Amino acid sequence: MKSYLFTTDDDRGGVILCDIDTLEEVVPYLQQRFKGVIRVEQGRTEWTVEGGFAEFTPRPVSVVGLEDEEAVSGGSLSAETGGTSQADGSLEAEGSKETVERGAPEQADDSPTGSLF
């Protein structure tokens, strides 16, 4: 079984898993099954209406908002929180003097089946 990514002319598409082993055989099958198929990919091989069959090099993935490449290569990513982290583990909201302590959320009631949210 192989999986193929396909796109249609109305910006739809998806992934299909089937027993067809070659891109050359799956393109006509997808065109029969789905209206407007304009692109099919499998691995680094693609078929497009404009260019036919070809090999391609995938575009590198970039992480928007990271200023330091070592954050990615070091194995840790941090999300922007919109606040400033303090040495004591609290988070101070920008433009506000209010400080929010990090930790487990407090449960609003004393019931043994409290909400997870």
VOBA-1610 file (N, C-alpha, C; in pm, whole numbers, padded with zeros to 5 digits, always signed):
BEGIN
Met+00083-00118+00000Met+00000+00000+00000Met+00088+00125+00000Lys+00043+00225-00075Lys+00113+00352-00080Lys+00012+00464-00055Ser+00063+00575-00008Ser-00022+00692+00012Ser+00018+00799-00088Tyr-00081+00869-00138Tyr-00062+00975-00236Tyr-00136+01099-00189Leu-00071+01215-00199Leu-00135+01343-00172Leu-00187+01397-00302Phe-00307+01450-00302Phe-00358+01509-00425Phe-00429+01640-00396Thr-00432+01727-00497Thr-00495+01857-00488Thr-00587+01875-00608Thr-00699+01941-00586Thr-00792+01968-00695Thr-00792+02116-00728Asp-00854+02151-00842Asp-00854+02290-00887Asp-00937+02384-00800Asp-01015+02331-00707Asp-01090+02416-00614Asp-01025+02417-00475Asp-00892+02395-00472Asp-00812+02398-00349Asp-00857+02296-00245Arg-00904+02184-00291Arg-00938+02074-00202Arg-00842+01961-00233Gly-00863+01849-00175Gly-00777+01734-00200Gly-00765+01652-00075Gly-00659+01577-00066Gly-00640+01494+00051Gly-00533+01390+00030Val-00542+01286+00108Val-00447+01175+00101Val-00529+01050+00073Ile-00478+00968-00017Ile-00546+00842-00046Ile-00445+00729-00026Leu-00489+00625+00038Leu-00408+00506+00061Leu-00466+00397-00028Cys-00382+00342-00117Cys-00435+00241-00210Cys-00326+00141-00250Asp-00366+00039-00324Asp-00275-00066-00368Asp-00206-00034-00501Ile-00225+00083-00553Ile-00160+00122-00678Ile-00017+00163-00645Asp+00081+00102-00715Asp+00221+00119-00679Asp+00294+00234-00748Thr+00243+00285-00860Thr+00317+00389-00931Thr+00233+00515-00947Leu+00302+00627-00950Leu+00237+00755-00971Leu+00171+00761-01108Glu+00236+00700-01205Glu+00181+00699-01341Glu+00046+00629-01348Glu+00025+00529-01263Glu-00102+00456-01262Glu-00207+00524-01174Val-00163+00592-01069Val-00259+00650-00975Val-00319+00780-01027Val-00248+00854-01112Val-00301+00981-01163Val-00433+00962-01238Pro-00441+00871-01338Pro-00570+00852-01405Pro-00680+00802-01311Tyr-00641+00719-01214Tyr-00738+00668-01117Tyr-00798+00784-01036Leu-00711+00874-00986Leu-00759+00987-00908Leu-00842+01084-00992Gln-00802+01102-01118Gln-00879+01190-01207Gln-01019+01134-01234Gln-01031+01003-01237Gln-01164+00942-01254Gln-01247+00953-01128Arg-01181+00936-01016Arg-01252+00931-00888Arg-01290+01069-00835Phe-01203+01169-00858Phe-01225+01303-00805Phe-01222+01406-00918Lys-01312+01501-00914Lys-01322+01603-01017Lys-01211+01708-01000Gly-01141+01742-01109Gly-01046+01853-01110Gly-00910+01827-01046Val-00859+01705-01047Val-00728+01676-00989Val-00620+01746-01072Ile-00540+01831-01005Ile-00435+01907-01075Ile-00294+01873-01027Arg-00283+01804-00913Arg-00150+01772-00859Arg-00160+01644-00777Val-00059+01557-00793Val-00050+01434-00714Val+00096+01420-00672Glu+00119+01387-00545Glu+00255+01368-00493Glu+00266+01233-00426Gln+00386+01176-00437Gln+00421+01056-00361Gln+00570+01062-00340Gly+00611+01074-00214Gly+00754+01090-00186Gly+00805+01220-00245Arg+00910+01212-00326Arg+00965+01331-00393Arg+00930+01335-00541Thr+00828+01262-00578Thr+00782+01261-00716Thr+00645+01327-00721Glu+00623+01406-00826Glu+00495+01472-00839Glu+00446+01468-00983Trp+00317+01487-00997Trp+00256+01508-01127Trp+00171+01632-01116Thr+00185+01724-01212Thr+00100+01842-01217Thr+00044+01856-01358Val-00067+01924-01370Val-00128+01948-01501Val-00030+02024-01590Glu+00038+02124-01532Glu+00129+02209-01610Glu+00258+02139-01647Gly+00317+02066-01554Gly+00451+02013-01575Gly+00464+01864-01597Gly+00356+01791-01583Gly+00364+01646-01597Gly+00435+01584-01479Phe+00509+01475-01505Phe+00580+01402-01399Phe+00718+01463-01378Ala+00759+01474-01251Ala+00890+01533-01220Ala+00930+01497-01077Glu+01058+01509-01051Glu+01111+01499-00915Glu+01115+01641-00858Phe+01099+01654-00728Phe+01108+01787-00667Phe+01181+01779-00535Thr+01231+01894-00492Thr+01296+01906-00363Thr+01201+01980-00271Pro+01164+01920-00158Pro+01071+01987-00067Pro+01129+02118-00014Arg+01041+02214+00008Arg+01084+02340+00069Arg+01119+02316+00214Pro+01224+02384+00264Pro+01258+02368+00406Pro+01147+02426+00494Val+01126+02364+00607Val+01027+02410+00703Val+01089+02519+00787Ser+01020+02631+00801Ser+01070+02739+00885Ser+00970+02764+00997Val+01023+02799+01112Val+00940+02828+01228Val+00932+02979+01241Val+00814+03033+01225Val+00794+03176+01229Val+00805+03225+01373Gly+00878+03334+01392Gly+00887+03394+01524Gly+01008+03354+01604Leu+01087+03259+01557Leu+01207+03222+01631Leu+01323+03307+01583Glu+01392+03369+01675Glu+01505+03452+01638Glu+01637+03376+01649Asp+01635+03265+01720Asp+01757+03192+01746Asp+01744+03050+01692Glu+01825+03013+01592Glu+01816+02879+01534Glu+01852+02771+01634Glu+01930+02805+01737Glu+01968+02704+01836Glu+01846+02654+01913Ala+01741+02735+01921Ala+01621+02691+01991Ala+01559+02572+01921Val+01569+02568+01789Val+01515+02456+01713Val+01610+02338+01720Ser+01739+02360+01694Ser+01834+02250+01691Ser+01860+02193+01830Gly+01837+02272+01934Gly+01857+02224+02070Gly+01744+02137+02120Gly+01638+02129+02041Gly+01529+02039+02078Gly+01421+02102+02164Ser+01429+02234+02189Ser+01324+02296+02268Ser+01271+02418+02195Leu+01142+02427+02190Leu+01077+02543+02131Leu+00997+02611+02241Ser+00993+02742+02239Ser+00912+02813+02336Ser+00812+02900+02262Ala+00690+02901+02311Ala+00586+02981+02248Ala+00590+03122+02305Glu+00554+03219+02221Glu+00543+03355+02271Glu+00419+03363+02358Thr+00434+03422+02477Thr+00322+03427+02569Thr+00261+03565+02578Gly+00327+03665+02522Gly+00274+03800+02534Gly+00307+03860+02669Gly+00390+03796+02746Gly+00427+03846+02877Gly+00575+03830+02899Thr+00619+03870+03016Thr+00760+03863+03051Thr+00777+03764+03164Ser+00866+03667+03146Ser+00890+03567+03247Ser+00977+03626+03357Gln+00941+03600+03481Gln+01015+03650+03595Gln+01101+03539+03654Ala+01202+03575+03728Ala+01292+03477+03788Ala+01222+03387+03888Asp+01113+03435+03949Asp+01043+03354+04050Asp+00941+03258+03989Gly+00937+03248+03855Gly+00845+03155+03791Gly+00710+03215+03760Ser+00694+03345+03782Ser+00565+03408+03751Ser+00571+03468+03612Leu+00457+03510+03565Leu+00447+03569+03432Leu+00381+03705+03448Glu+00447+03810+03400Glu+00390+03943+03410Glu+00338+03984+03274Ala+00212+04023+03268Ala+00152+04064+03141Ala+00211+04196+03097Glu+00240+04208+02966Glu+00293+04332+02913Glu+00189+04440+02925Gly+00231+04562+02965Gly+00140+04673+02978Gly+00056+04667+03103Ser+00089+04578+03195Ser+00011+04562+03317Ser+00106+04526+03430Lys+00074+04570+03548Lys+00156+04536+03665Lys+00107+04408+03730Glu-00002+04353+03679Glu-00059+04230+03736Glu+00035+04113+03710Thr+00061+04034+03811Thr+00147+03918+03798Thr+00063+03793+03818Val+00078+03699+03727Val+00006+03573+03734Val+00104+03464+03773Glu+00077+03396+03883Glu+00165+03288+03928Glu+00139+03164+03844Arg+00246+03094+03809Arg+00232+02967+03738Arg+00206+02857+03838Gly+00133+02757+03794Gly+00106+02643+03879Gly-00022+02577+03837Ala-00066+02482+03916Ala-00189+02410+03884Ala-00308+02503+03900Pro-00406+02493+03810Pro-00525+02577+03823Pro-00604+02538+03947Glu-00663+02640+04010Glu-00742+02613+04128Glu-00877+02559+04087Gln-00929+02468+04168Gln-01060+02409+04140Gln-01166+02501+04201Ala-01271+02532+04122Ala-01372+02626+04164Ala-01464+02571+04274Asp-01491+02444+04273Asp-01578+02387+04376Asp-01507+02273+04447Asp-01568+02222+04552Asp-01506+02117+04632Asp-01554+01979+04591Ser-01623+01968+04476Ser-01675+01838+04435Ser-01560+01748+04388Pro-01571+01616+04411Pro-01463+01525+04372Pro-01454+01508+04220Thr-01551+01554+04145Thr-01548+01541+03999Thr-01537+01679+03935Gly-01440+01756+03977Gly-01423+01892+03925Gly-01391+01895+03778Ser-01405+02008+03717Ser-01382+02026+03575Ser-01234+02026+03544Leu-01200+01972+03428Leu-01061+01974+03384Leu-01027+02105+03316Phe-01126+02187+03289Phe-01102+02313+03217Phe-01119+02429+03305
//
